[in-house]
Structures are given as structure tokens and as C-alpha cells.
Amino acid sequence: TQKQMEWINEASYPIADLSNPQAQSLVERLRVQVKTTGLARLDNFLTPEAIARTVAVVRELAQTAYRSDNTHNVYLTEPPASSLSPPTPHHTTATRPLTNGAEQCIWLYANQTSTKTCVTSDALDPEQCPLAAVYRCPELTRFLASVLGKEQLYQTADKLGALNVHLYREGDQLGWHFDRGEFAITLMLQSPEAGGDFEYYPNLRTAAEPNHDGVWQALHQAGSTQQVEDEALLQQQQQQQQAQSDTVPILQRVRMDAGSMLIFCGRNSMHRVAPVKGNKERILSVLSYETQPDVHLNEYTRLKFYGRSV
């Protein structure tokens, strides 16, 4: 455990003892951020040495790693039998009709593109890869559970999906979608030259209200802002869009530096990773946790995301 903790910036994140006043203050601050915005960013969570060693290991493994090129809709579900049927998110039975019916249904189920190279958990040796050691650190698991208000969290038991590292090369992206799970933990290992920002519409829907109109409008708005690099111009466009709609929150953009961790609740916040630009890869790790022990992925999910089931 001590060796695992050496890779974490303990000066800023004293998570070894959560009864410590400094740790309690940190946890409370992050809880508030997650509750109010659905997101908390922990800059410089990993030490520079941990990042450098992990990136070196991942680059070697990436040469033979699985590369995926998938299409999906924002709900990560199969389209309804009729393309004119209103979409219903998996976690709700609400069926409020769309304002413009068929046209919006077509947009809501339009294909999103996700392309990346994925290094799986079974290839990441904790003796060689600091990130893999940190993931197995019980102090980190307890800390995340406390921030998320969970009595207990468990590392995902799946040997492929527990810990993944995604490499986004030029043109790669993660298409717009809502998460199936309640929360996601990611850690940036290398930021790209340009592009590759994490973008999201906070609390775009709820369990009781799928807000089909808002999702449709958000997809249209995203199309007009996705190429905007100037922050002032982006803010101006967002303000104009907000004035025209009371069903869509302002698009948020998060730029992460190497070593930053993101705690994100994406079940009701539509989000994406914008296309990467330039020759420098965007390297992001995904740390998977469950509220129940011994959780494994099914064979369909393994084949879709990893190209193999074992």
C-alpha cells in the first residue's frame, strides 16, 4: 500500500487517512462540486514520475492493442423498431412526446462515431505500471466512495474492463452519449496538441424527464460549436444559444492536463471527447468501480469494445 501511495500527490491529496481534517475538507469540497455540477477535477493527482512510467508502458502495449471504430446513438441502445418512435432512456419509462416528432427522432438516433485504441486491464502489470498499482490501492477506492457518497465501492472484477487506457490519435473521438453507469473515473496521462476536449451538457435530463426536445437541441447546438477554439467566441455562442432555449444548459468544456483525475456523473449529462488534432496522442485511463463485488462484463460488451471475450 505504501508503494502504491508513492505515485499519488499526497501533499495535495492526503487520502491515506480520511479521518484527517485536511482529507475531510477535501472530500467535502469535491462532494459539493459533484453534487452541483456533476463533475470534479483533481489536478496533478499523479506524480510526474508515475505519469512518465505509465505512458512508456502504455505506448509499448499500444502497438498490438485493439483499435475500435464504432457507431452508436446518444443512448447507447438499439434504435426502436420504428424510426418514428420517441426514444426512451434505459432508466426511465417517461414518454413525453417530441415537439417536432419524426424529425427529432431521426436526429436523436443518428449515428455518433467513436474511435480509439484500447489497452486492457490484463496487460497492465502493477509491478511495471504505476497506474495499475494506484488503481489497486484500497485508500483510493475508499476515497472515491466517500466523495461519491457510497457506503463502499469495489474495483471491477473483469480482467479486461477493470482498468483501461484509451489512446486517441489525430481524428479520433468519443461520440456524444449518456453513460449507462452512475459515475465514471478517468485520469489523463497525456493531453494532445489540440482538440480532444471533454465537453458536456450538465443535467440535460432526469430519471423522470428525458427532455427529448433538449437533447435534440443540444445536438444541433453542439454542431455549431464543435470547431470553435477561441474561448471568448465559444462563450458568446453559448450565451446566444441559452437565450433561445430553456431546455438546454450551456455547453461546458473541460481541458485536462497530464495527471488530472476527473470524477464525472454522466448518466444524465450528455458528453463527448472532441476530435483530436495534431500528432500528439490523447492518452486517458478509465478506472472502473462498482457498488457490488465481483462484477464482470458480458461477452457482447467485451467483443464490442475489446475485440475478444477472454
N, C-alpha and C positions, 0 to 999 in steps of 0.2 A: 504493500500500500504506500509506503514512504517513497519508493521509487516511482510509482505511478504519479504521486502528487508533485514530484520534482518537475514534471512537464507543464504544470499549471502555474500561472502567475499568481502565487499565493499572497503577494503584497496587496494586490487589488481585489483578489477573490479568496478570502480566508475561509474556505468551505470545509476544512478538515473537522472543525468543531462548530456545529451550528448553534450551540448554546452561547457562543462568544457574542458579546454585544455588537461588534463590528459585523459579524456574519448575519446576525438578526436584522440589523439595519439594511444590509444589502438585500436580503431576502424580501423584506417588506417593500423596499423601493421597486424591486423587479416585479413583485406581485401586483403592485399598483399599475405599473406600465402594461403588464399583460392584460389586466382587467379593463383598463381604459382604452387601450389601442390594439389589443390582440397580439402585441409584439414587444419583445425586449431584446436589446442588443448589448452584448457584453464584449466590449472592445479589448483586444490584447489578452484574451483568455489563456491562450497557449504561449509558451516561451518561444523566442526566435529559434532556439536550437531544436525544439520539438517540431516546429514547422519545417525547418530545413531538412531534418532527417526523414520526416514523413513524406515530404514531396519527393525526395530522392528515391525512396522505396516505391512510391506510387508510380512515378514515371517509368521505372523498370517494369513493373507489373502491367502497366497500361499497354505495353507493346503487344501483349497477347490477350488483353481483356475484351469482353464482349461489347460491341458497339450496337446501340439500338437506334432505330428510326421509326417512331410510332406516330400514329394519328389517333386522336381521341376528341371527345367533346368536353365542355367545361365541367360536366357532371361525372365524368369517368364512368359512364354507363352506356349500355347499348341503346340506340335510338328507339323510340316507341314504334310499334307496328305500323302506325300511320304517321307520316311526317307532319301531319297537321294536328296531332295530339299535343296538348300543352305538357311541357316537361314537369316532372315531379321529382325533386331531390330525394335521394335514398332514405333520408332520415325524417321525412315528413309525409303526411297524406294530404296536405293542403293542395287545393286545385283551383286557386283563384284564376279566372280566365285572363288571357293576354288581351291588351288593348287592341293590338293590330293582328291578332290571330295567326294565320298561316305564315305571313312574312316573318314574324318574330320567331316562330317555331323553327323555321329553316335556319335562322341565324344562331339560335340557341344551341342547335345540334350541329352546327358547322364544324368541320374538322380543324382541330388545333394540332400543331406539329411539335414534337419533342424529339430532339436528337442529342445523344451524348455517348461517351464511353464510360463503362462502369466497372470498377474494381470491387469484387465481392469480399465479404467478411472472412471467408475461409482462406483467402490468400494473404490476409494481413496478420502477420505474426507479432504478438505483443512484445516479444524479445527483440525484434528488429524495428518495429514501427511504433513510435511514441503515441500516435493517435490511438492505436489499438489497445495500448496499455491504459491510456486515460479512459477509454470507453468502459473498460472493465473495473474501473476504480469505484468502489462502493460509496465513497464520500461524494462523488459526482452524482451518482444515482439518487442518493438521499437529498442532496441539494436541489436537484431538479424537481423532485417530488414535492419538496417544501415550497418552491416558487410556484408550482402549478396547483398547489392546494390539494395534492393527492396524499392519501394515507401511506401509500407505498407504490413504488414503481419497480419494474423488473426489466432487465435487459432482454430484448427479443431473443428467443431461443433458436431462431432459424439460422442455419450455418451459412446461408448465402446473404440474407437480408438484414442481419443484425446491425452490421456496420458497413456502409458503402462509401466509396469515393467516386464522385462524378467528375469527369473531365469534359469540359465544353471547349471545343476548338472553334475557329472562325466560322461563323454562320450557325453554330449550334445554339439551341434554345430549349426552354421548357415552356410549353404552351399554356395558355390560360386554363385554370381549373380550380375547383374546390377540392380540398382534401377530404378523404373518407374518414381519416382519423381525427381525433380531437386536437392534437398538437404535434408539432414537428420540431426536432432539434437539429440544427445544422451548424457547421463550423467551417469557415473559409480558410483554405490553405494557400491559395494564390488568386489574386484578382487579375482580370485581363487588362489589356491596354485600354480598351474602350468597350462600351456596351456591357452586356451581362448583368445589368442592374436587377435587383429584386423589386418587383412592382406589385402593388396590391390595392384592392378596394376594400377598406375595412368594414366589417359587419354589413356586407351587402345583402344578406338575407338572415333569417332566423329559422328556428325549427318550426315555428307556427306560420311564418310568412315567407314563401320562397322568392317573392319580389321578382317575378319574371320580367316585368317591364324594366326594372332597374338593371338586371343582368344584361338584357338586350341593349339598353342604352350604354352601359359600361363598355360592352364590346365595341360599339360604334365609337365611343369616345377614345378608347384605347388605340383604335386605328389611326386617330388623328394626332396622337401624342407620342406614338412609339418611336418616331425618328427624331424627336426633339431632344437635343443635347444641352441647350442653353437653359439653365435653371430659371432665370427670370422669365423667359418666354414660356416655359412649361407652366410656371405658376400663373401667368396671365391667361393661358388657355384653360387651365383648371378652374379659375375663377369664373370665366365666361360660361363654361360648361355647368358649373354648380348653379349659376344664376338661372339656367334654363331647365334645371331638373331638381325635383325634391325627392327623387327616389334613388339617386346615385351619390355616394360620398366622393370626396376628392381623391383622385389617384395619388397614392403615396409611393415614393421611390426611395429605396434603401441601397446605399453603396457601402459595401463591406470591404475592409482591409484584411490582409492575412492575419490569422489568429483570432478573428472575431467570431463569437458564437451568437446564434440567433435562436430565440425561443419564440415560436410562432404558432398561433391558434388559427388554422386555415380552413376549418370546416365551413365557416360562414363568410370568409373573406376570399373573394376570387383573386388569384395571384398567378404570377408567371416569372420566369427568368428571361429577360430580353435577349435578342441575338447578340452573340459575342462578336466583337470586331478586333482585328489585328492578329498577330502571330502568337501572342502570349495566351496560354490556356487559362481558363477559369477552372480552378480545382476546388471542389466543395465536398465536404464529408457530410453524411447523413447518419446520425446516431439514433437508433430505433429503440423505443421503450414501450412497455405495455403496462396496463393496470392489473393484469393477471399473469401468473407464471407460466412458463412452458408454451409460449405462443409460437406457432410456425406458420409460414406462408403455405398456401395451397399450390398444387402443381401448375395450375394455369398461370398464376402470378409469377412463379419462378421462370417459366418458359417465356412469358411475355417480356419480363424486364432483364433477365439474365441469360436467356437463350439455352438454358438447361435446367433440369429439375434436381440434380444431385451434384 
